[in-house]
Structures are given as structure tokens and as C-alpha cells.
Amino acid sequence: MRRTTLTLALILVPLLLHAQQRDSTLHRRALPRDIAQRVVRLYNASGTLRAQGPFDVDSGRKIGGALAVLDGPLTIAGHVAGDVVVINGNVTVTETARIDGDLLVVGGEVAGRARGYVGGEIRIYRDELRYVRRDDRIAVADSGGEEDAWWRRFEPRRDASGSKFQVASAGVYNRVEGLAVNLGPQVFYDFGNGSAQLDGYAVLRTASSFRSRANDVGHNLHGELKLGTARGVLIGAGAYNLVAPVESWGLSSLETGLAAALFRRDYRDYYEQHGGGLTAGVFQGLNNRFTLSYADEHWTPRTANNAWTLFRSNVAWRPNPVEDAAHLHLLDATLELDTRTDVENPWAGWYLMAQLEHGVGHMDSLGITDATRAYPNGRVNYNRAFVDARRYNRISRGAQLNLRVVAGGWISGDPLPLERRLSVDGYAALPGFAFRSPQGGEDVSTCTYGTIPSGYPAQCDRIALAQAEYRSDLHVRLFDWDEDSWLRPHFRADGAWVVFLDAGRGWLVGDRGGPMTYRSGEMPALSTFRSDLGAGLDFDVFGIYVAKALSTAGLPARVFVRFQHRF
């Protein structure tokens, strides 16, 4: 059975890495209706020069108005005095290119965005536009004529629904599950002014599900109804038995899974999440939404298994910390706002994720922490907040200044369960310091100050982290592949050099004094924050960096690799 687990891991780990990049596109079968209509309107405008790709604007050529290219690619070396719209194709911007207006790309990518001059905004949507031709004009595929009549919008369409049997990653490769695999049907239905989706999966865990003495198969049943296309309301419900991370805001799932599968280093901690819940909310576009959710969950500690890794198989895994066992009712309010020009490679815009959680229930057993926790009669009632705010600024033709603030933790009520504690640790937060490293007694990154509990868990009631980076184009391209195919690439990685500065720490909250403990209305002095300074080269699909601790003398510089932008 161990050989079976190893074989499955060898086969499915690559699928994990690829599938996780695709999970976010599950509901992106078409552009939001408002974006699609804007693109069609720009293409059909009387003053627009329309072309079928491939199309080149040679150096020395000037186009006096807007340019729209259908089914690119488009290469720009000359001057376009208006907007540029590219539909279902890629754009290459050269050193001599000049675009006075906006650059809008759907179903493609932009290479060399920092090389030429773009006077307006750069906006990229990777979802293709589904269109139909009307002579020399185009229309959105599901609009126009009788099809757009209001009574038609509620009729089922045979080409807008479907089902499939899914075999895909259910999470990151980790020391508790190995690779978790979703196995089961997925059904989706698009009825014109909305959509519905239903997923029903068994969750197989390669590190434990195939053992003859174990019964460790999870499940994930989820349904969601959306009313509206560009904007509207959503309603969802689910029942699940999953292994969930304590913190997931740091390293991406791709990077966490790679580190675990290859080098036996797991930068997250995990617990079992068993229950169900309801969600309701409003949305606008793909990335802006406000939701309210209620869940009834049982939390159970999990232990690490001897999950397979490619290297360092003779080294023991870091133990998975013993988290709290509890039965909780959770009410969450979550706001997500995203005005970035490109979600994966932003040039300008805002990203905000803010969450407020109220938890009430019963603590069955407590994990080990440094601080004493008291729950009268085993009852717990707490409030917790978390905010991740980022601003991307284009300050010159080839440079950016990007800022990020992460803060959150206990607001009121009883002490937070261990599953809701936080830390400011690891390569995504303070890379100048070793992961889970106390550096002399008190560890302000994890709020550990005495005997270190097994696995070195996050124990902070509150955290604060600020990050700043300056990026400038290198005018170097290393890769040229297509993210929609492993064999035929369209994604291009343009190099940039990066200089960054980080500062952050965590602390405990309490009325009585103690190590790293502050009153509810207090914040630690900035002089107590850990800080580091670093630089590196970023080629979109990977970057290599070096970081040096500033707040602690004598620590060596640390070299690390990231497989996405730092934030």
C-alpha cells in the first residue's frame, strides 16, 4: 500500500501544481457582460481601425485613432493615437511603441508592457470573448436580435450547461494529507442572466486514505447560484470534511505545495474542518464581492504523516501542532475589492480583502500554548478581524512602487482558538529571518517566549505587517509559454529587478502584563518590530531574492526563490 501511495504521489503531484493554477478559472468560462459589451463597443466604433490578427504596427507608422485587433497577435512598434483593443490574442509592445490611450486585452497577455509608452490604463482579462460576426462588426455570442429578448434570458441553452467527472487537486501537497484529490461529478448550468453549479466530491488523501487500517476519506459537497452576470447576488451551501490550513495568507498554495513535495518543508499548519454552511452575497465582475456566511463546524487536531517527498526523505517532517478541538458556530462577513489591471501581474490598482468573524461554541480540548487560556464551562465566544490591503502604483514607464499592509487578530471576547491565531513568519512576510526561528528567547513573529510547543505553532493574538517594494524593468525575457497548454505557450515572463523592505511583528493581548502582552488599545512600539531589506530578480513565473535582517544583528543574508510576485 505504501508503494501505491508513492506511485499516486509521483503521478499526481504535477497535476496538483497545474490544477491549482486552474482552480481560480473554474467560474471564468466567459467575460463579465459589462466588459464584453465594452470591448464590442470599442471594436465596432466608426472611428476604430479594425484588423484581423496577426497584425503589426511598424516603427514609424502612426494610426490616428483607435485600433482593434481580433484574434491577434498584435505587435506594436509605432504610434497609436487612441485606444488599443485586442480580442483573443496577445500583444507585444516594443521599445519604440507609443499608445496615447488605454490598452485593453481580453483572452491574452501583454509582453513588454513596460518597454513602450502607454498613456492610459493597461487592463488584461485572460478570459476569451465569445463573439459572433455581423459583417465587419461583432456581437457578444449570446446577445443580439431575438436572443436578447427578455423572455429568452430565462430559457435553458444546451450549449451553456454541462457536467463532467472531476479528478483534480483538493488542496496543497502537505505533511498531513500528502496529496488530497477531489473525485466526483461537477454540474454547471448557465441560463443567460445567471448560473448554477453543483460539485460533489470524495476527497482521497494519498498519505492516509489508502491504508488498510485507516478510514480517512473526506468529502466536499458545494452548490452555488448566481443571479446576474456583470453584477448580481449569489447564494451557496455546502457540507465538507476537509483538512484546512491555520493560516493561508502567506506563501501561495503553489509555493507551499512545491516546498513540501520536493524538499519536505511545510510552511503551514493544519486541522480537520468538518461541518456545513450557507453563504449569501453580492458581486460585481469576477473579483469584487461582499458575502455573509454561517457555518457549523467541528475542529479536530491532525497529526503529520510520513508523506512522500522527492528529496530529504530521511529527514523527519516538522510535527503538525496540536490544535484545539472544538464545536463552533461561525458567522463571517467578507469584503473583496480588486481594481488591479491584471490579477496575476498587476501594473496598477488596489486589492483589498477584509474579514470579520464571530465564533461561539464549545472547546472540547485545548492545544498547548505559552499563555494560559481560560474558557469557563468550556464555552467560547470571540470576535476576530483580518485585513490584507495592497496598492500597486506605476510611477514611470518601466517602474512600480507597490505597498502592502496586513493586520488582524483578536477584537473582543474570549481568547482565540489556536486555529485562529496568527504569525508574521516565513518567506512571504519577513524573509530575512528563518522560518519558525525565535532568535533569542522571545519570538515576536509567532509570539513564543517559553518552551516551544511541538511543531512551533502560531500563537499571536494580533499581527501587523507592512511591505514596500520598488520594481523596474530589466528588458529581459526568459520564458515564452502558454498557460493554457503545457505544449504551446502564450505566457511571457519579462524580467524586473526588485528592492524591498518589510517590517512586522505579532503580540498577545491581555490586561495583565507578561512577555509580548499589551492591553487591548495598545500597540507595540515600532522599534520592537522585526525588519529586513532585500533585492532580487523577478521573471513573473519565478524570482530569486536575497534578504538581510535589519532589526537583529549578526544574522546571515538569506537567499530564497518565489514562484509568483511577492504580493
LOTORBA-66248 format. One line per 8 residues: number of its first residue (from 1); their letters; for each residue z negated, y negated, x negated of C-alpha. Coordinates in steps of 0.2 Angstrom, whole numbers, plus 5000, padded with zeros to 4 digits. Each point is the difference from the previous one (the first is absolute). Layout:
BEGIN
NUM	A	Z/Y/X ~ ...
END
This chain:
BEGIN
1	MRRTTLTL	5000/5000/5000 ~ 4997/4988/4985 ~ 5017/5004/4994 ~ 5007/4995/5018 ~ 4990/4984/4999 ~ 5007/4996/4983 ~ 5018/5004/5006 ~ 4998/4989/5015
9	ALILVPLL	4993/4986/4990 ~ 5015/5001/4987 ~ 5012/4999/5014 ~ 4992/4987/5011 ~ 4993/4987/4988 ~ 5017/4992/4998 ~ 5002/5000/5019 ~ 4983/4991/5001
17	LHAQQRDS	5006/4986/4989 ~ 5016/4998/5009 ~ 4993/5002/5017 ~ 4987/4987/4998 ~ 5012/4987/4996 ~ 5009/5005/5016 ~ 4985/5000/5012 ~ 5001/4982/5002
25	TLHRRALP	5018/5000/5006 ~ 4996/5013/5014 ~ 5001/4987/5014 ~ 5014/4990/4991 ~ 5015/5008/5008 ~ 5007/4982/5003 ~ 4997/4982/4997 ~ 4989/4990/5011
33	RDIAQRVV	5011/4993/5014 ~ 4997/4982/4996 ~ 5005/5003/4982 ~ 5016/5010/5005 ~ 5005/4986/5012 ~ 4998/4987/4987 ~ 5010/5009/4988 ~ 5014/5003/5013
41	RLYNASGT	4999/4981/5004 ~ 5003/4995/4982 ~ 5014/5012/4998 ~ 5009/4995/5015 ~ 4998/4981/4998 ~ 5017/4991/4999 ~ 4996/4992/4984 ~ 4996/5016/4991
49	LRAQGPFD	5012/5008/4988 ~ 4999/5019/5005 ~ 5005/5014/4988 ~ 4999/5018/4998 ~ 4992/5007/4985 ~ 5002/5002/4986 ~ 5002/4982/4997 ~ 4998/4988/4985
57	VDSGRKIG	4998/4982/4998 ~ 5006/4997/4983 ~ 4994/4987/4988 ~ 5008/4983/5003 ~ 5003/5004/5018 ~ 4992/4989/5014 ~ 4998/5005/5018 ~ 4997/4985/5010
65	GALAVLDG	4989/5008/5014 ~ 4991/5016/5004 ~ 5006/5017/4994 ~ 4997/5016/5009 ~ 5004/5017/4993 ~ 5000/5016/5010 ~ 4997/5017/4992 ~ 4999/4992/4982
73	PLTIAGHV	4997/5000/4986 ~ 5001/4982/4996 ~ 5000/4992/4982 ~ 4998/4982/4999 ~ 5004/4990/4984 ~ 5007/4984/5008 ~ 4993/4987/5012 ~ 4997/5003/5019
81	AGDVVVIN	4995/4983/5009 ~ 4992/5008/5015 ~ 4991/5016/5005 ~ 5004/5017/4993 ~ 4998/5015/5012 ~ 5003/5018/4994 ~ 5000/5014/5013 ~ 4997/5018/4994
89	GNVTVTET	5004/4997/4982 ~ 4992/4994/4984 ~ 5002/4984/4991 ~ 5001/4996/4981 ~ 4996/4982/4995 ~ 5006/4995/4983 ~ 4995/4986/4988 ~ 5013/4988/5006
97	ARIDGDLL	4997/5003/5019 ~ 4995/4986/5011 ~ 4995/5002/5019 ~ 4995/4983/5008 ~ 4994/5009/5016 ~ 4990/5015/5004 ~ 5004/5018/4994 ~ 4997/5013/5014
105	VVGGEVAG	5003/5018/4996 ~ 4998/5014/5012 ~ 5002/5019/4996 ~ 5001/4996/4981 ~ 4992/4993/4985 ~ 5002/4985/4988 ~ 5003/5002/4982 ~ 4997/4985/4988
113	RARGYVGG	4991/4989/5014 ~ 4993/4990/4986 ~ 5015/4997/4990 ~ 5011/4989/5010 ~ 4995/4985/5011 ~ 4995/5002/5019 ~ 4995/4984/5008 ~ 4993/5008/5016
121	EIRIYRDE	4990/5016/5004 ~ 5004/5017/4994 ~ 4996/5013/5014 ~ 5003/5019/4998 ~ 4999/5013/5014 ~ 5004/5017/4994 ~ 5004/5007/5018 ~ 5018/5000/5004
129	LRYVRRDD	5008/4991/5014 ~ 5008/5011/5013 ~ 5015/4990/5006 ~ 5016/5002/5010 ~ 5017/4990/4996 ~ 5007/4988/5013 ~ 5016/4995/4991 ~ 4995/4989/4985
137	RIAVADSG	4982/4998/5007 ~ 4986/5013/5001 ~ 4986/5003/5013 ~ 4984/5010/4999 ~ 5004/5018/5004 ~ 4989/5001/5016 ~ 5004/4983/5007 ~ 5015/4991/5008
145	GEEDAWWR	5008/5001/5017 ~ 4994/5012/5013 ~ 4988/5009/4987 ~ 4990/4984/4999 ~ 4996/4999/5019 ~ 4982/5000/5004 ~ 5001/5016/5010 ~ 5008/5009/4985
153	RFEPRRDA	4986/4997/4989 ~ 4989/5012/5009 ~ 5012/5015/5000 ~ 4999/5014/4987 ~ 5013/5000/4986 ~ 5004/5017/4993 ~ 5003/4993/4983 ~ 4984/4990/4999
161	SGSKFQVA	4988/5015/5001 ~ 4997/5016/4991 ~ 4988/5012/4992 ~ 4998/5010/4984 ~ 4989/5012/4992 ~ 4991/4991/4986 ~ 4994/5007/4983 ~ 4994/4985/4990
169	SAGVYNRV	4985/4993/4991 ~ 4984/4997/5010 ~ 4992/4989/4986 ~ 4998/4998/4981 ~ 4998/5015/4988 ~ 4981/5000/4997 ~ 4986/5011/4993 ~ 4994/5005/5017
177	EGLAVNLG	5016/5005/5009 ~ 5012/5002/4987 ~ 5016/4996/5010 ~ 4997/4998/5018 ~ 5016/5004/5010 ~ 5004/4995/5018 ~ 5008/5015/5009 ~ 5006/4997/5018
185	PQVFYDFG	5012/4991/5012 ~ 5003/4982/5002 ~ 5008/4993/5016 ~ 5007/4982/5002 ~ 5008/4991/5014 ~ 5008/4982/5000 ~ 5003/4993/5017 ~ 5008/4983/4995
193	NGSAQLDG	4985/4988/5002 ~ 4988/5012/4993 ~ 4996/5017/4992 ~ 4989/5015/5000 ~ 4995/5012/4987 ~ 4989/5016/5000 ~ 4995/5010/4985 ~ 4991/5016/5000
201	YAVLRTAS	4996/5007/4983 ~ 4989/5014/4992 ~ 4994/4994/4983 ~ 5001/5013/4986 ~ 4990/4997/4984 ~ 5007/5009/4985 ~ 4983/5000/4991 ~ 4991/5009/5014
209	SFRSRAND	5010/5004/5016 ~ 5007/5016/4992 ~ 4984/5008/4994 ~ 4996/5016/5010 ~ 4982/4994/5002 ~ 5003/4983/5005 ~ 5005/4992/5017 ~ 5005/4983/4994
217	VGHNLHGE	5015/4995/5010 ~ 5000/4982/5008 ~ 5010/4993/5014 ~ 5007/4983/5004 ~ 5006/4996/5018 ~ 5006/4982/5003 ~ 5010/4991/5013 ~ 5006/4982/5001
225	LKLGTARG	5009/4990/5013 ~ 5008/4983/4996 ~ 5006/4988/5014 ~ 5011/4987/4992 ~ 5012/5000/4985 ~ 4998/4984/4990 ~ 4983/4997/5007 ~ 4989/5009/5013
233	VLIGAGAY	4985/5011/5003 ~ 4995/5017/4994 ~ 4989/5014/5006 ~ 4995/5015/4990 ~ 4988/5015/5000 ~ 4996/5014/4988 ~ 4989/5015/4996 ~ 4998/5005/4981
241	NLVAPVES	4991/5010/4987 ~ 5005/4992/4984 ~ 4993/4997/4982 ~ 4999/4981/4999 ~ 4997/4989/4985 ~ 4985/4989/4998 ~ 5010/4986/4993 ~ 5019/4999/5000
249	WGLSSLET	5003/4981/4997 ~ 5001/5002/4981 ~ 5014/5011/4992 ~ 5014/5005/5011 ~ 5001/5018/5007 ~ 5015/5003/4989 ~ 4990/4995/4984 ~ 4985/5009/5006
257	GLAAALFR	5009/5016/5003 ~ 5009/5000/4984 ~ 4985/4997/4990 ~ 4991/5015/5008 ~ 5015/5012/5000 ~ 5005/4997/4982 ~ 4984/4995/4991 ~ 4986/5006/5010
265	RDYRDYYE	4993/4983/5003 ~ 4996/4995/5018 ~ 4996/4982/5003 ~ 4994/5002/5018 ~ 4986/5009/5009 ~ 5001/5009/5016 ~ 4991/5006/5016 ~ 5005/5010/5015
273	QHGGGLTA	5005/4990/5016 ~ 5000/5010/5016 ~ 5002/4992/5017 ~ 5012/4990/5011 ~ 5003/4982/5005 ~ 5010/4987/5010 ~ 5010/4985/4994 ~ 5007/4985/5009
281	GVFQGLNN	5008/4984/4993 ~ 5014/4988/4998 ~ 5014/4999/4987 ~ 5014/4989/4994 ~ 5013/5007/4989 ~ 4996/5015/4988 ~ 4985/4993/4991 ~ 4990/4988/5011
289	RFTLSYAD	4988/5007/5012 ~ 4982/4999/5008 ~ 4992/5016/5006 ~ 4984/5005/5007 ~ 4995/5018/4998 ~ 4985/5011/5006 ~ 4996/5017/4991 ~ 4987/5014/5002
297	EHWTPRTA	4999/5008/4983 ~ 4990/5013/4991 ~ 4998/4997/4981 ~ 4997/5015/4989 ~ 4998/5000/4981 ~ 5014/5010/4990 ~ 4999/5008/4983 ~ 5013/5000/4987
305	NNAWTLFR	5011/5015/4998 ~ 5008/5006/4984 ~ 5017/4993/5005 ~ 5015/5003/4989 ~ 5006/4987/4988 ~ 5014/5000/4987 ~ 4989/4994/4986 ~ 4982/5001/4995
313	SNVAWRPN	4997/5016/5010 ~ 4985/5005/4989 ~ 4991/4984/5004 ~ 4988/4999/5015 ~ 5004/4988/5014 ~ 4988/4986/5003 ~ 4989/5006/5014 ~ 5004/4993/5017
321	PVEDAAHL	4984/4990/5005 ~ 4989/5007/5014 ~ 5003/4988/5014 ~ 4990/4997/5016 ~ 5001/5012/5014 ~ 5001/4991/5017 ~ 5006/4999/5018 ~ 5006/4982/5003
329	HLLDATLE	5009/4990/5013 ~ 5011/4987/4992 ~ 5008/4984/5007 ~ 5012/4992/4988 ~ 5010/4983/5002 ~ 5014/4999/4987 ~ 5012/4986/4997 ~ 5016/5002/4989
337	LDTRTDVE	5011/4985/4996 ~ 5015/5002/4988 ~ 5012/4986/4996 ~ 5006/5007/4983 ~ 5019/4999/4996 ~ 4999/5018/4996 ~ 4986/5012/5003 ~ 5003/5010/4984
345	NPWAGWYL	5006/4986/4988 ~ 4994/4984/5007 ~ 5006/4983/4993 ~ 4990/4989/5012 ~ 4989/5000/5016 ~ 4983/5006/5006 ~ 4992/5017/5003 ~ 4984/5001/5009
353	MAQLEHGV	4990/5015/5006 ~ 4983/4996/5008 ~ 4989/5013/5009 ~ 4983/5000/5009 ~ 4991/5016/5004 ~ 4985/5003/5011 ~ 4992/5018/4998 ~ 4986/5008/5010
361	GHMDSLGI	4995/5018/5000 ~ 4988/5012/4991 ~ 4998/5004/4982 ~ 4998/5019/4998 ~ 4997/5000/4981 ~ 5001/4987/4986 ~ 5009/5001/4984 ~ 4992/4995/4984
369	TDATRAYP	4999/4981/4995 ~ 4990/4989/4988 ~ 4993/4989/5014 ~ 4988/5007/5014 ~ 5008/5000/5017 ~ 4990/5001/5016 ~ 5008/5005/5017 ~ 4986/5001/5013
377	NGRVNYNR	5001/5016/5011 ~ 5017/5003/4991 ~ 5009/4987/5010 ~ 5012/4988/4991 ~ 5008/4984/5006 ~ 5010/4989/4988 ~ 5013/4987/4999 ~ 5013/4999/4985
385	AFVDARRY	5015/4989/4996 ~ 5014/5002/4987 ~ 5013/4987/4995 ~ 5015/5002/4989 ~ 5010/4983/4998 ~ 5015/4997/4989 ~ 5011/4986/4997 ~ 5017/5001/4990
393	NRISRGAQ	5007/4984/4994 ~ 5017/4997/4992 ~ 4997/4986/4988 ~ 5017/4999/4991 ~ 5017/5009/5000 ~ 4993/5015/4991 ~ 4981/4999/5001 ~ 4986/5004/5012
401	LNLRVVAG	4981/4996/5001 ~ 4992/5013/5011 ~ 4982/4999/5006 ~ 4989/5013/5009 ~ 4982/5000/5007 ~ 4991/5016/5006 ~ 4983/4998/5008 ~ 4989/5010/5012
409	GWISGDPL	4985/5011/5004 ~ 4984/4999/5010 ~ 4998/4987/5013 ~ 4985/5004/5010 ~ 4990/5015/5007 ~ 4995/5016/4991 ~ 5005/5004/4982 ~ 5018/5006/4999
417	PLERRLSV	5004/5019/5000 ~ 5007/5005/4983 ~ 5017/5003/5008 ~ 5000/4981/5002 ~ 4994/4994/4983 ~ 5011/4991/4988 ~ 5004/4998/4982 ~ 5010/4989/4988
425	DGYAALPG	5006/5013/4988 ~ 5015/5007/4993 ~ 5017/4995/4994 ~ 5005/4991/5016 ~ 4984/4989/4999 ~ 4993/4997/4983 ~ 5011/5010/4988 ~ 4992/4993/4984
433	FAFRSPQG	4985/5012/5004 ~ 4999/5018/5001 ~ 5000/5009/5017 ~ 4982/5004/5005 ~ 4993/4992/4985 ~ 4982/4992/5000 ~ 5002/4991/4984 ~ 4981/4999/4997
441	GEDVSTCT	4988/5004/5014 ~ 5006/4990/5015 ~ 5018/5003/5006 ~ 5005/4985/5010 ~ 5016/5008/5005 ~ 4992/5015/5009 ~ 4982/4993/5002 ~ 4992/5014/4990
449	YGTIPSGY	4985/4996/4990 ~ 4989/5015/4998 ~ 5004/5019/5000 ~ 5018/5002/5003 ~ 5003/5011/5016 ~ 5012/5014/4998 ~ 5018/4994/5000 ~ 4995/4982/4997
457	PAQCDRIA	5003/4994/5018 ~ 5003/4982/5006 ~ 4984/4993/5006 ~ 5003/4981/5002 ~ 4995/4991/5016 ~ 5012/4986/4996 ~ 5014/4996/4988 ~ 5011/4986/4995
465	LAQAEYRS	5015/5000/4989 ~ 5013/4987/4995 ~ 5016/5003/4991 ~ 5014/4989/4994 ~ 5016/5004/4991 ~ 5015/4990/4993 ~ 5016/5010/5000 ~ 5017/4994/4991
473	DLHVRLFD	5016/5009/5000 ~ 5005/5010/4984 ~ 5019/5001/5005 ~ 4999/5018/4996 ~ 5004/5015/5012 ~ 4995/5017/4996 ~ 5004/5010/5016 ~ 5013/5001/5013
481	WDEDSWLR	4997/5013/5013 ~ 5000/5002/5019 ~ 4983/5001/5009 ~ 5009/5009/5014 ~ 5007/5014/4990 ~ 4993/5009/4985 ~ 5018/5002/4993 ~ 5009/4983/5005
489	PHFRADGA	4989/4985/4996 ~ 5001/4982/5007 ~ 4983/4994/4994 ~ 5000/4989/4984 ~ 4985/4996/4989 ~ 5001/4983/4992 ~ 4987/4997/4987 ~ 4987/4986/4999
497	WVVFLDAG	4986/4996/4988 ~ 4983/4998/5008 ~ 4984/4991/4995 ~ 4985/5003/5011 ~ 4981/4996/5002 ~ 4988/5009/5011 ~ 4981/4997/5004 ~ 4989/5009/5012
505	RGWLVGDR	4984/5009/5003 ~ 4990/5009/5014 ~ 4982/4998/5005 ~ 4986/5006/5012 ~ 4993/4991/5014 ~ 4981/5000/5004 ~ 4985/4989/5004 ~ 4990/5007/4986
513	GGPMTYRS	5005/4997/4982 ~ 5007/5014/4989 ~ 5014/5004/4988 ~ 5017/4992/5006 ~ 4992/4995/5017 ~ 5002/4983/5008 ~ 4995/4993/5017 ~ 5013/5001/5014
521	GEMPALST	5005/4981/4998 ~ 5001/5001/4981 ~ 5014/5004/4988 ~ 4998/5005/4981 ~ 5004/4986/4988 ~ 5017/5000/4993 ~ 4994/5003/4983 ~ 4994/5018/5005
529	FRSDLGAG	5018/5005/5005 ~ 5010/5012/4989 ~ 5016/4992/4994 ~ 5015/5006/4990 ~ 5017/4993/4994 ~ 5016/5009/4998 ~ 5019/5001/4998 ~ 5014/5012/5002
537	LDFDVFGI	5018/5004/5005 ~ 5004/5004/5018 ~ 5016/5009/5004 ~ 4997/5001/5019 ~ 4999/5019/5000 ~ 4988/5000/4986 ~ 4990/4988/4989 ~ 4991/5002/4983
545	YVAKALST	4985/4988/4997 ~ 4986/4997/4988 ~ 4983/4992/5006 ~ 4985/4994/4991 ~ 4983/4997/5007 ~ 4994/4982/4998 ~ 4982/5001/5008 ~ 4994/5014/4989
553	AGLPARVF	5002/4999/4981 ~ 5005/5015/4989 ~ 5010/5009/5013 ~ 5017/5006/4994 ~ 5017/4995/5008 ~ 5006/5012/5012 ~ 5018/5005/5003 ~ 5005/5006/5017
561	VRFQHRF	5016/5004/5011 ~ 5003/4995/5018 ~ 5014/5007/5011 ~ 5000/4984/5011 ~ 4996/4982/4998 ~ 4982/4996/4997 ~ 4998/4993/5018
END
